Amino acid sequence: MTYPPPPPPHRPARTGVAVVATVAVTLVVAGSLTATGVYAYERLTTAGPQTAPGLPGEPCGALGEDVLRGLGAEPESQSTIRYETVCTWDAEVDGREAALHIGWFAAYSEPDADLVDQYGDEEAPRDADSTYELQIERASEPDRYASDDAEAETEERDLDLGEEGVLILTSIDDGLAYTEDADQRASVVVREGEVVGTLVLSLSDDAEAIDIDDAEDLLGDAAAAAFG
């Protein structure tokens, strides 16, 4: 069995890739990777013609060369599984390293949602509304690698994109005594029909702090290109 690569640094909190990877790893550690567990993992990571309807076939082409050039973005990785397709770039903001991530997510079918609920460690979204709310929740929390003491503060702004859209600026105190500056992450979450799109820019910990206006300036063109 081939496992998907681990997510790069600065990614927003758990994605579908992380969910299904956790399903498999948990079962292996527990010594209970049964035939049902193998089926669950392989089914949820199936890509190609069996991906959910509405997911774009070329996520990395959604932003366009001009937008990517403006963010100093260089390709980093691309991944597609049954219910999501994502693309990431190494980027640059004011001379500081950053990470740019775009993804589209679909709700799970009832049988697959039952598998995730049984073998995973979080509930799977079963409709567009819960998919949208889940992505907003992930954008508003510390990432999955943060310590238990990490805390996040958020500021939100509604956007005129898709059927509903929001810009979220998240400032994260990682809870570590030897760091003083908060990490920041700007996220756009958009729902259009049965698919939810996310665009995330994660700033390095030594970057200048930004506000919600700065976040909209940084991601406005990119969000319009992807979801407008």
LUMKEVO-822617 format. One record per residue: x, y, z of N, C-alpha, C, O in turn; residue in one letter. Coordinates in steps of 0.001 Angstrom, whole numbers, padded with zeros to 6 digits, always signed. Example, Ala and Ser with C-alpha at 12.3 -4.5 7.8 and 13.67 -1.06 7.14 Angstrom:
+013190-005690+007800+012300-004500+007800+013200-003300+007800+014236-003319+008465A
+012850-002250+007080+013670-001060+007140+012900+000030+007870+013409+001138+008039S
This chain:
+000844-001190+000000+000000+000000+000000+000883+001245+000000+001866+001296+000739M
+000558+002235-000802+001348+003472-000866+000633+004550-000072-000530+004854-000338T
+001311+005117+000883+000717+006154+001712+000986+007516+001095+002042+007714+000494Y
+000045+008476+001228+000284+009820+000696+001389+010494+001472+001599+010175+002642P
+002118+011443+000839+003212+012118+001534+002683+012957+002675+001535+013398+002621P
+003479+013197+003713+003022+014043+004814+002849+015471+004346+003550+015909+003434P
+001917+016215+004957+001682+017591+004526+002872+018465+004821+003594+018205+005784P
+003113+019520+004009+004239+020423+004228+003987+021314+005429+002856+021400+005906P
+005036+021989+005932+004839+022914+007045+003893+024034+006668+003684+024306+005486P
+003323+024681+007665+002453+025855+007526+001093+025514+006937+000323+026427+006639H
+000767+024252+006758-000557+023956+006245-001596+024283+007301-001304+024247+008496R
-002819+024605+006860-003883+024787+007828-004204+023470+008500-003731+022412+008085P
-005036+023547+009571-005318+022334+010336-005948+021271+009469-006359+021561+008345A
-006033+020089+009942-006287+018827+009310-007080+018886+008013-008109+019557+007938R
-006606+018191+007005-007299+018052+005735-007780+016638+005605-007524+015793+006462T
-008501+016379+004494-008957+015026+004246-007803+014060+004139-007921+012909+004560G
-006671+014509+003575-005483+013656+003496-005059+013240+004895-004748+012073+005136V
-005049+014212+005830-004639+013904+007194-005619+012946+007846-005219+012063+008605A
-006908+013117+007553-007911+012240+008147-007672+010796+007738-007596+009915+008594V
-007551+010542+006427-007408+009155+005996-006054+008590+006387-005942+007396+006663V
-005005+009440+006416-003705+008955+006866-003780+008539+008326-003212+007520+008720A
-004487+009337+009130-004633+009002+010537-005412+007704+010707-005104+006898+011585T
-006421+007506+009866-007168+006250+009898-006221+005069+009773-006280+004132+010569V
-005341+005113+008768-004436+003994+008522-003406+003852+009627-003170+002751+010124A
-002783+004976+010016-001733+004920+011032-002290+004417+012351-001653+003605+013023V
-003484+004893+012735-004087+004450+013986-004311+002946+013977-004049+002263+014968T
-004793+002439+012858-005062+001013+012771-003781+000200+012821-003735-000864+013438L
-002726+000711+012163-001457-000010+012180-000897-000070+013593-000480-001129+014063V
-000892+001081+014270-000354+001127+015635-001142+000202+016545-000573-000452+017419V
-002454+000149+016340-003292-000691+017175-003206-002160+016782-003759-003022+017466A
-002519-002445+015687-002413-003818+015231-003713-004359+014689-003952-005566+014709G
-004571-003444+014194-005891-003878+013759-006212-003414+012357-007359-003067+012073S
-005227-003399+011468-005478-003014+010085-006145-004196+009385-005514-004934+008629L
-007417-004349+009653-008203-005454+009125-008524-005216+007666-008190-004173+007104T
-009176-006194+007060-009596-006037+005668-010520-004834+005521-010468-004128+004514A
-011364-004599+006523-012255-003439+006473-011466-002146+006551-011768-001185+005844T
-010426-002118+007435-009601-000923+007538-008848-000638+006260-008757+000517+005843G
-008307-001662+005628-007617-001496+004350-008583-000950+003310-008241-000042+002553V
-009770-001496+003274-010779-001020+002323-011102+000452+002563-011200+001233+001616Y
-011269+000831+003835-011602+002220+004157-010515+003155+003668-010803+004162+003021A
-009246+002822+003978-008136+003686+003579-008030+003782+002066-007927+004882+001522Y
-008054+002652+001383-007882+002654-000070-009056+003343-000751-008866+004033-001753E
-010254+003171-000232-011415+003804-000853-011342+005321-000734-011596+006030-001708R
-011001+005825+000444-010989+007273+000658-009843+007952-000060-009933+009145-000351L
-008757+007233-000362-007635+007857-001056-007678+007636-002551-006746+008031-003252T
-008723+007021-003060-008829+006794-004499-008974+008120-005236-009806+008951-004870T
-008171+008316-006265-008242+009519-007084-008684+009132-008493-009170+008025-008725A
-008504+010072-009434-008832+009759-010818-010324+009852-011085-010989+010740-010550G
-010860+008962-011893-012260+009072-012300-013235+008882-011147-014422+009170-011305P
-012773+008406-009992-013668+008178-008873-013664+009316-007870-014220+009172-006781Q
-013050+010447-008208-013108+011601-007320-014517+012184-007344-015275+011963-008289T
-014859+012933-006290-016191+013499-006159-016472+014504-007271-015562+015211-007703A
-017723+014581-007743-018073+015555-008789-017810+016981-008330-018002+017316-007161P
-017369+017811-009260-017169+019225-008976-015759+019625-008622-015426+020809-008667G
-014910+018653-008266-013525+018992-007954-012768+019305-009245-012899+018564-010219L
-011975+020392-009277-011240+020736-010496-010158+019718-010813-009521+019166-009915P
-009961+019478-012101-008945+018511-012508-007532+019047-012415-006583+018274-012279G
-007375+020382-012489-006043+020996-012464-006011+022111-011412-006030+023290-011767E
-005963+021758-010138-006011+022796-009100-004843+023767-009155-004986+024936-008795P
-003693+023289-009602-002507+024152-009617-002588+025233-010691-001820+026195-010657C
-003503+025086-011639-003646+026083-012688-004690+027137-012389-004942+028012-013218G
-005309+027067-011202-006437+027950-010903-006041+029402-010691-006856+030293-010929A
-004819+029667-010253-004448+031031-009891-003855+031833-011037-003937+033061-011028L
-003275+031190-012000-002686+031905-013123-001270+032367-012830-000903+032587-011676G
-000482+032511-013880+000933+032830-013719+001177+034207-013111+002098+034377-012312E
+000358+035196-013486+000571+036549-012957+000384+036593-011448+001173+037213-010734D
-000668+035927-010963-000929+035904-009525+000202+035193-008789+000681+035670-007760V
+000622+034061-009319+001690+033301-008674+003002+034076-008676+003751+034050-007700L
+003272+034767-009785+004497+035569-009874+004472+036687-008833+005500+036993-008229R
+003292+037305-008617+003175+038379-007644+003436+037931-006218+003834+038732-005371G
+003211+036645-005952+003461+036098-004621+004786+035339-004560+005084+034678-003566L
+005575+035438-005629+006854+034734-005657+006700+033243-005456+007542+032609-004819G
+005620+032671-005998+005273+031280-005707+005975+030295-006629+006023+030482-007845A
+006520+029245-006027+007153+028146-006749+006451+026847-006355+006171+026643-005174E
+006158+025960-007319+005411+024732-007006+006091+023908-005924+007313+023755-005911P
+005270+023377-005008+005794+022542-003935+005194+021132-003977+005931+020147-003939E
+003845+021027-004056+003238+019704-004123+001808+019792-004632+001189+020856-004605S
+001298+018664-005093-000100+018557-005530-000610+017180-005144+000103+016184-005267Q
-001861+017130-004675-002423+015857-004245-003919+015842-004500-004607+016834-004260S
-004422+014716-004986-005856+014541-005188-006278+013207-004607-005698+012165-004913T
-007312+013255-003754-007928+012036-003272-009422+012129-003552-009871+013069-004208I
-010186+011174-003067-011591+011078-003473-012381+012348-003214-013177+012756-004059R
-012184+012978-002072-013032+014109-001704-012297+015443-001628-012855+016418-001123Y
-011086+015509-002105-010398+016791-002128-009263+016772-003136-008713+015725-003479E
-008932+017977-003600-007757+018153-004439-007064+019429-003990-007712+020463-003827T
-005749+019367-003789-005016+020490-003205-003716+020723-003957-003171+019820-004591V
-003234+021957-003873-001964+022321-004481-001273+023319-003557-001929+024192-002988C
+000037+023198-003405+000782+024107-002540+001992+024671-003268+002556+024048-004167T
+002366+025864-002849+003547+026541-003393+004377+027106-002244+003832+027458-001197W
+005679+027194-002433+006526+028023-001584+006405+029444-002111+006573+029677-003308D
+006114+030396-001229+005868+031769-001656+006769+032731-000897+007604+032320-000090A
+006587+034018-001168+007407+035052-000533+006560+036294-000341+005892+036744-001272E
+006585+036848+000855+005856+038073+001165+006825+039044+001832+007350+038761+002909V
+007061+040181+001195+007998+041187+001718+009356+040579+002046+009957+040887+003076D
+009827+039712+001155+011137+039113+001335+011192+037984+002340+012269+037443+002593G
+010056+037609+002926+010001+036531+003914+009332+035304+003301+008422+035414+002479R
+009804+034139+003722+009204+032912+003222+007759+032788+003687+007403+033223+004783E
+006930+032184+002830+005529+031925+003155+005116+030646+002438+005853+030123+001602A
+003948+030158+002770+003411+028981+002091+002022+029301+001577+001204+029872+002299A
+001753+028938+000337+000469+029192-000311-000180+027850-000619+000453+026943-001161L
-001436+027745-000267-002142+026471-000383-003533+026744-000946-004224+027645-000470H
-003950+025979-001953-005303+026079-002464-005898+024681-002504-005209+023708-002811I
-007183+024590-002190-007816+023279-002177-009306+023373-002421-009937+024395-002153G
-009854+022287-002934-011305+022152-003094-011751+020886-002388-011082+019855-002457W
-012892+020972-001705-013350+019879-000861-014824+019591-001130-015622+020507-001334F
-015170+018317-001128-016546+017896-001328-017012+017099-000121-016202+016519+000601A
-018318+017074+000094-018870+016277+001183-018698+014792+000893-018664+014372-000264A
-018592+014014+001945-018446+012569+001827-019805+011922+001570-020833+012410+002039Y
-019796+010837+000831-021009+010035+000715-021321+009430+002085-020442+009348+002943S
-022550+009014+002286-022921+008445+003576-022076+007218+003944-021610+007135+005080E
-021858+006252+003018-021037+005088+003397-019598+005472+003749-019025+004924+004690P
-019008+006414+002995-017630+006808+003280-017545+007645+004552-016576+007542+005304D
-018561+008475+004793-018587+009240+006039-018666+008297+007236-018042+008540+008268A
-019433+007223+007093-019516+006237+008177-018149+005594+008433-017787+005340+009582D
-017394+005331+007368-016052+004751+007526-015128+005690+008290-014405+005263+009190L
-015153+006977+007927-014302+007953+008613-014722+008089+010072-013875+008145+010964V
-016023+008142+010312-016498+008254+011685-016074+007049+012519-015812+007175+013715D
-016008+005874+011879-015641+004658+012594-014145+004563+012855-013725+004179+013946Q
-013327+004919+011837-011884+004691+011926-011066+005968+012152-009914+005887+012578Y
-011636+007131+011877-010896+008373+012024-011059+008978+013399-011628+008359+014298G
-010548+010212+013562-010662+010876+014853-011429+012187+014764-011353+013009+015677D
-012164+012392+013679-013083+013514+013582-014203+013124+012633-014049+012213+011819E
-015327+013814+012740-016464+013498+011907-016251+013993+010482-015675+015061+010270E
-016712+013220+009511-016615+013610+008106-017796+014506+007738-018910+014280+008210A
-017566+015526+006895-018682+016371+006453-019593+015603+005502-019111+014910+004605P
-020901+015721+005692-021858+014944+004906-022663+015795+003931-023457+015257+003159R
-022473+017120+003950-023150+017992+002990-022309+019246+002810-021303+019438+003494D
-022735+020104+001875-021935+021299+001558-021822+022244+002752-020769+022841+002978A
-022909+022379+003517-022874+023286+004660-021859+022826+005704-021088+023635+006220D
-021856+021538+006014-020909+021050+007025-019481+021068+006492-018540+021241+007267S
-019301+020891+005175-017976+021011+004573-017457+022442+004711-016290+022660+005039T
-018332+023411+004458-017975+024826+004587-017621+025165+006033-016600+025802+006291Y
-018453+024744+006964-018205+025038+008369-016916+024371+008858-016188+024941+009671E
-016639+023173+008366-015414+022483+008772-014180+023239+008311-013212+023357+009063L
-014199+023752+007088-013046+024498+006594-012869+025825+007340-011739+026262+007557Q
-013958+026459+007727-013861+027673+008535-013261+027340+009903-012420+028077+010417I
-013698+026236+010477-013155+025813+011773-011659+025553+011680-010901+025970+012556E
-011229+024869+010630-009806+024578+010468-008997+025847+010253-007873+025963+010741R
-009570+026800+009521-008862+028057+009262-008725+028892+010526-007850+029755+010602A
-009576+028650+011518-009625+029474+012722-008845+028890+013889-008781+029503+014955S
-008255+027719+013706-007568+027033+014796-006062+026994+014562-005609+027185+013433E
-005275+026748+015620-003853+026441+015418-003729+025200+014548-004646+024379+014503P
-002600+025056+013856-002477+023894+012984-002251+022632+013797-002037+022688+015008D
-002301+021494+013120-002281+020198+013795-000954+019888+014473-000886+018977+015299R
+000116+020636+014137+001417+020409+014745+001642+021272+015983+002670+021140+016648Y
+000695+022152+016298+000873+023078+017416+000800+022331+018744+000219+021250+018844A
+001404+022939+019754+001360+022351+021095-000046+022474+021667-000883+023215+021152S
-000284+021734+022742-001594+021785+023396-001866+023162+023992-003019+023516+024238D
-000805+023944+024225-000969+025269+024811-001195+026363+023768-001381+027528+024120D
-001179+025996+022505-001349+026992+021447-002759+027581+021479-003739+026892+021762A
-002826+028875+021181-004106+029573+021141-004182+030404+019864-003163+030850+019336E
-005406+030603+019377-005599+031356+018138-006625+032462+018336-007649+032273+018992A
-006328+033614+017757-007282+034717+017692-007594+034979+016224-006696+034946+015384E
-008843+035234+015916-009233+035402+014514-009996+036704+014293-010635+037248+015194T
-009900+037172+013061-010708+038295+012575-011281+037866+011240-010566+037311+010406E
-012569+038119+011029-013236+037647+009822-013847+038803+009036-014206+039841+009593E
-013952+038592+007734-014596+039569+006846-015323+038810+005744-014732+037966+005070R
-016605+039111+005564-017363+038477+004494-016840+038932+003138-016440+040083+002966D
-016850+038003+002171-016388+038294+000823-017500+038022-000181-018330+037134+000015L
-017503+038790-001242-018494+038612-002305-017960+037611-003321-017680+037951-004470D
-017828+036375-002868-017330+035299-003726-018207+034072-003533-018579+033738-002408L
-018537+033398-004638-019342+032197-004562-020705+032456-003949-021195+033585-003950G
-021314+031400-003426-022597+031551-002746-022406+032147-001355-023278+032855-000852E
-021286+031865-000752-020878+032525+000482-019369+032386+000618-018782+031371+000243E
-018759+033429+001162-017308+033406+001286-016859+034271+002443-017530+035235+002812G
-015719+033920+003012-015213+034662+004157-013683+034676+004118-013046+033713+003691V
-013117+035788+004574-011678+035923+004783-011427+035831+006282-012077+036519+007069L
-010493+034988+006671-010174+034793+008085-008682+035047+008297-007841+034408+007666I
-008366+035971+009177-006976+036205+009573-006789+035595+010959-007442+036005+011919L
-005908+034630+011056-005682+033904+012310-004283+034209+012828-003293+034019+012122T
-004212+034681+014064-002934+034919+014735-002776+033853+015806-003648+033694+016660S
-001669+033121+015767-001500+031939+016607-000338+032121+017569+000802+032339+017159I
-000643+032028+018833+000379+031961+019882+000663+030483+020098-000202+029745+020570D
+001879+030045+019754+002167+028613+019806+002381+028076+021227+002593+026878+021417D
+002323+028965+022215+002416+028510+023592+003819+028142+024046+003992+027581+025128G
+004817+028449+023237+006197+028111+023580+006890+029316+024209+006767+030436+023711L
+007606+029092+025284+008198+030191+026045+009273+030934+025267+009492+032122+025508A
+009954+030258+024332+011077+030895+023651+010655+031652+022384+011516+032164+021668Y
+009375+031733+022099+008917+032523+020961+008002+033630+021448+007181+033425+022342T
+008149+034809+020853+007347+035955+021273+006318+036355+020219+005208+036763+020564E
+006673+036243+018944+005781+036711+017887+004779+035622+017508+005104+034434+017501D
+003566+036046+017197+002528+035113+016777+002703+034757+015310+003070+035604+014495A
+002438+033503+014982+002346+033110+013579+001018+033611+013037+000031+033702+013767D
+001001+033937+011735-000240+034409+011137-000568+033612+009881+000312+033167+009145Q
-001881+033451+009665-002364+032701+008515-003613+033408+007985-004557+033650+008737R
-003618+033735+006705-004783+034347+006067-005465+033291+005201-004823+032644+004374A
-006768+033126+005400-007502+032068+004698-008758+032639+004054-009481+033427+004664S
-009007+032232+002820-010270+032508+002142-011009+031186+002018-010453+030201+001532V
-012264+031163+002458-013098+029965+002349-014344+030344+001561-015042+031295+001915V
-014626+029597+000489-015724+029926-000424-016539+028672-000702-015983+027609-000981V
-017856+028799-000626-018733+027697-001021-019428+028037-002333-019995+029119-002484R
-019378+027120-003261-020051+027272-004551-020700+025935-004883-020015+024970-005221E
-022025+025885-004785-022718+024622-005027-022340+023601-003965-022429+023871-002767G
-021918+022428-004418-021581+021336-003502-020098+021279-003149-019660+020364-002452E
-019324+022256-003628-017868+022233-003425-017438+023458-002625-017972+024552-002807V
-016473+023261-001746-015906+024349-000946-014445+024523-001331-013680+023559-001375V
-014068+025770-001611-012685+026071-001949-012006+026838-000829-012641+027633-000136G
-010711+026597-000653-009939+027348+000342-008652+027850-000300-008039+027169-001122T
-008265+029038+000090-006992+029623-000324-006314+030129+000934-006876+030960+001647L
-005118+029643+001216-004467+029925+002499-003043+030430+002264-002276+029832+001509V
-002707+031530+002917-001344+032047+002908-000840+032032+004340-001364+032747+005194L
+000185+031211+004607+000768+031107+005941+002092+031857+005957+002992+031564+005170S
+002202+032824+006859+003398+033655+006937+004419+033021+007873+004065+032284+008794L
+005684+033317+007625+006741+032802+008495+006667+033516+009833+006086+034596+009941S
+007266+032900+010859+007160+033467+012201+007952+034748+012381+007782+035441+013385D
+008822+035077+011420+009571+036330+011535+009041+037410+010597+009684+038442+010404D
+007869+037172+010016+007274+038153+009101+006652+039309+009887+006280+039157+011050A
+006548+040462+009231+005853+041594+009829+004385+041233+010027+003771+040604+009165E
+003825+041635+011170+002420+041353+011443+001529+042097+010444+001826+043226+010053A
+000437+041450+010038-000501+042065+009108-001872+042172+009774-002148+041495+010764I
-002729+043037+009215-004117+043121+009687-005035+042581+008601-004563+042115+007564D
-006327+042639+008830-007287+042041+007900-007270+042752+006550-007515+042120+005522I
-006986+044054+006533-006883+044782+005264-005678+044296+004467-005764+044096+003255D
-004558+044107+005155-003370+043575+004488-003654+042188+003917-003243+041869+002802D
-004361+041368+004693-004675+040012+004255-005511+040035+002981-005285+039238+002070A
-006476+040947+002918-007314+041038+001723-006503+041541+000530-006707+041091-000597E
-005583+042478+000781-004716+042949-000295-003837+041814-000836-003640+041696-002045D
-003315+040987+000067-002427+039906-000347-003153+038824-001132-002607+038275-002089L
-004386+038517-000730-005090+037377-001322-006219+037772-002267-006832+036902-002886L
-006506+039068-002390-007652+039494-003193-007594+039022-004635-008546+038413-005123G
-006498+039292-005320-006378+038883-006727-006397+037368-006871-007027+036825-007779D
-005698+036695-005966-005649+035248-006029-007013+034630-005803-007395+033692-006503A
-007764+035156-004818-009099+034637-004530-010053+034885-005698-010861+034023-006043A
-009953+036071-006303-010806+036376-007454-010495+035449-008630-011401+035002-009332A
-009206+035163-008839-008815+034275-009919-009319+032859-009697-009739+032189-010640A
-009276+032403-008452-009658+031029-008139-011153+030832-008018-011689+029814-008454A
-011839+031821-007414-013229+031610-007049-014190+032658-007611-015401+032554-007413F
-013664+033666-008309-014521+034747-008796-015352+034350-010000-016120+035162-010515G
